[in-house]
Amino acid sequence: MHWPTKATLSPAQNHFIERLPRTERRHLLALCEPVELVFRDVLCVPGQQTLHAYFPVDGFVSLLQQTDAHPPLEVAMVGSEGMLGAEMSLGVMPPPLLGVVQGSGRAWRVEQDVLQRLLLQHPVLRQSLQRYVYVLVAQLAAAVVCQRFHLIGARLARRLLMSQDRAHADRLHVTHEGLAQMLGTRRVGVTEAAGELQRSGLIAYHRGELQVLDRAGLLAIACSCYGRDLLIYDTSMACAPRSRMR
């Protein structure tokens, strides 16, 4: 996979950057570099200083909460709708969650200290990032409710839709074991739920490669958290501050 040059790569490929006013968008992109997100790479670790913030384009990152006795649990996901490292807008570092690439692809990357200076110079950018922090907080809260009250089949459908949205593709690299870890449930439960989705013609799965065949069908059975996440993002980011066009 080869990146286009900065001159030809559209900022619209990351929706957070696309929503910025022209001035802030231009200044941010001038300081970013294109990078590849590699499956299973660890981008940030709780308690450890991170060197970069990332704006995914067609890859995505799982935000995981670590525990002593159990595997890490996925509590949020970052893709082309946002950025990894939004806590920098609050002046809080290091990151609170483990960030692991779950979907290979491309991203814009900016050095942490460079972004900090940019946030001081451009209050509109800082306010936009703080609104995105609110979106992440809402997603974290939804993850708690979803895991506690919703059935595994509905949760799995939601997770596949979220992955498809961020990968911008119908084919995903996943395993039952990986999905079970992300959803915080037993592998046998994921296997049964995925089998039902496959028998219903909604997905096809073979040796770690999953294809979404019927997105409308997944939407019909996904839990309400999926639609709620989209609504919170749209309403929160739509009212982000706008600077004068200069």
C-alpha positions in Angstrom: 0.0 0.0 0.0 1.4 3.4 -1.0 0.4 6.8 0.3 -0.3 9.6 -2.1 1.6 12.8 -1.4 0.3 15.5 1.0 -0.8 17.5 -2.0 -3.1 14.9 -3.3 -4.4 13.2 -0.2 -7.7 14.7 0.8 -8.3 15.8 4.4 -11.9 14.6 4.0 -10.5 11.1 4.5 -10.5 11.9 8.2 -13.8 13.4 9.2 -12.5 15.2 12.3 -10.0 17.1 10.1 -12.7 17.7 7.4 -14.9 19.4 10.0 -12.2 21.9 11.1 -12.4 25.5 9.8 -10.1 26.0 6.8 -7.4 27.9 8.7 -7.1 25.2 11.5 -7.3 22.4 8.9 -4.4 23.9 6.9 -2.2 24.5 9.9 -2.8 21.0 11.3 -2.1 19.2 8.0 1.0 21.1 7.4 2.5 19.6 10.5 1.2 16.0 10.0 2.9 13.1 8.2 1.2 10.1 6.6 1.9 6.7 8.2 0.7 3.2 8.0 -1.3 1.6 10.9 -0.2 -2.0 11.2 -2.5 -4.7 12.7 -1.8 -5.3 16.4 0.7 -2.5 16.8 0.5 -0.8 20.2 0.2 3.0 19.8 -0.2 4.1 23.4 0.1 2.5 26.8 -1.4 3.8 30.1 1.1 5.5 32.3 3.7 5.8 29.5 4.3 9.1 27.6 3.1 9.0 24.0 5.1 10.7 21.3 2.3 11.1 18.7 -1.3 11.7 18.1 -3.0 9.9 15.2 -5.9 10.8 12.8 -6.9 7.5 11.1 -8.0 7.5 7.5 -9.0 3.9 6.8 -7.5 2.0 9.7 -8.9 1.9 13.2 -7.7 1.6 16.8 -9.3 -0.2 19.8 -9.1 1.6 23.1 -8.7 -1.1 25.8 -9.1 -1.1 29.6 -6.5 -3.3 31.2 -7.2 -5.4 34.3 -5.0 -7.6 36.5 -6.9 -10.9 36.2 -8.5 -10.7 32.7 -7.5 -9.8 29.1 -8.0 -6.1 28.1 -11.5 -5.1 27.3 -12.5 -2.9 24.4 -14.3 0.2 25.7 -14.1 2.5 22.6 -12.9 2.6 19.0 -11.1 5.3 17.0 -11.3 5.6 13.2 -11.7 8.2 10.6 -14.3 10.0 12.7 -11.7 11.1 15.2 -8.2 10.9 16.6 -6.1 8.9 19.0 -4.7 11.2 21.7 -7.6 13.6 22.2 -6.8 13.8 25.9 -3.9 16.1 24.9 -6.5 18.9 24.4 -7.2 18.7 28.1 -3.5 19.0 29.0 -3.7 15.5 30.5 -0.9 13.0 29.7 -0.1 10.1 29.6 -3.1 8.3 28.0 -5.6 6.5 30.3 -6.2 3.5 27.9 -4.3 1.0 25.8 -4.5 1.8 22.1 -4.0 -1.2 19.7 -4.5 -1.2 16.0 -7.3 -3.5 15.1 -7.7 -2.5 11.4 -4.7 -1.9 9.2 -4.7 1.2 7.1 -3.5 4.8 6.9 -3.4 7.7 9.2 -2.1 11.2 9.7 0.4 11.5 12.6 1.6 14.6 14.4 4.2 14.8 17.2 2.8 15.4 20.6 4.8 18.5 21.4 3.9 20.0 18.0 0.2 19.4 18.6 0.5 21.0 22.1 1.9 24.2 20.6 -0.8 24.1 17.9 -3.5 23.8 20.5 -2.2 26.9 22.3 -2.1 28.9 19.0 -5.6 27.8 17.8 -8.3 27.8 20.4 -10.9 26.7 17.8 -8.9 23.5 17.3 -8.6 22.9 21.0 -12.3 23.4 21.5 -13.1 20.9 18.6 -10.8 18.3 20.2 -12.5 18.8 23.6 -15.9 18.2 21.9 -14.5 15.0 20.6 -13.4 14.0 24.1 -17.1 14.4 25.1 -18.0 11.9 22.3 -15.4 9.4 23.6 -16.8 9.8 27.1 -20.3 9.0 25.8 -18.9 6.0 23.9 -17.3 4.7 27.1 -20.5 5.0 29.0 -22.4 3.2 26.3 -19.9 0.4 26.3 -20.6 -0.2 30.0 -24.4 -0.4 29.5 -24.0 -2.4 26.3 -21.9 -5.1 28.0 -24.2 -5.3 31.0 -27.6 -5.4 29.3 -27.4 -6.3 25.6 -27.3 -9.8 24.1 -24.1 -11.0 22.5 -25.7 -11.2 19.0 -26.8 -7.6 19.1 -23.4 -6.5 20.5 -21.5 -8.4 17.8 -23.6 -6.8 15.1 -22.8 -3.4 16.5 -19.1 -4.1 16.7 -19.0 -5.3 13.1 -20.8 -2.2 11.9 -18.4 0.0 13.9 -15.5 -1.8 12.3 -16.9 -1.6 8.8 -17.5 2.2 9.2 -13.9 2.8 10.2 -12.3 0.4 7.7 -14.4 1.7 4.8 -14.6 -1.9 3.6 -16.8 -4.9 3.6 -14.0 -7.3 4.4 -12.5 -7.4 7.9 -9.6 -9.3 9.5 -11.1 -10.7 12.7 -11.0 -14.0 14.7 -13.6 -15.4 17.1 -11.0 -15.3 19.8 -10.2 -11.6 19.1 -13.9 -10.6 19.0 -14.5 -12.5 22.3 -11.7 -10.5 23.9 -13.0 -7.2 22.5 -16.5 -7.9 23.7 -15.5 -9.3 27.0 -17.3 -12.6 26.6 -16.5 -16.3 26.0 -15.3 -17.5 22.6 -18.1 -20.0 22.4 -20.6 -17.2 22.7 -19.0 -15.3 19.8 -18.8 -18.5 17.7 -22.5 -19.2 18.2 -23.5 -15.6 17.5 -21.3 -15.4 14.4 -22.7 -18.7 13.2 -26.2 -17.4 13.4 -25.2 -14.3 11.5 -23.7 -16.5 8.8 -26.7 -18.8 8.6 -28.9 -15.7 8.2 -26.8 -14.6 5.2 -25.6 -11.4 6.9 -21.9 -12.3 7.0 -19.4 -14.8 5.5 -16.5 -16.0 7.7 -13.5 -18.1 6.8 -10.2 -18.4 8.6 -10.0 -15.0 10.1 -11.5 -13.1 7.2 -15.1 -11.8 7.6 -17.2 -10.3 4.9 -20.3 -8.2 5.6 -22.9 -9.4 3.1 -26.0 -7.6 4.3 -25.3 -4.3 6.2 -29.1 -3.6 6.4 -29.6 -6.9 8.2 -26.8 -6.1 10.7 -28.4 -2.8 11.4 -31.7 -4.4 12.0 -30.3 -6.6 14.8 -27.6 -4.4 16.2 -28.3 -3.0 19.7 -29.5 0.6 20.0 -26.0 1.7 21.2 -24.8 1.9 17.5 -27.4 4.5 16.5 -26.9 6.4 19.7 -23.2 6.7 19.1 -23.7 8.1 15.7 -26.3 10.6 16.9 -24.0 11.8 19.7 -21.1 12.3 17.3 -23.2 14.2 14.8 -24.9 16.5 17.3 -21.7 17.1 19.3 -19.3 17.7 16.4 -21.8 19.6 14.2 -21.9 22.5 16.7 -18.1 22.7 17.0 -16.9 26.3 16.9 -16.1 27.9 13.6 -13.3 30.4 13.0 -13.5 33.2 10.4 -12.5 32.2 6.9 -9.1 33.7 6.3 
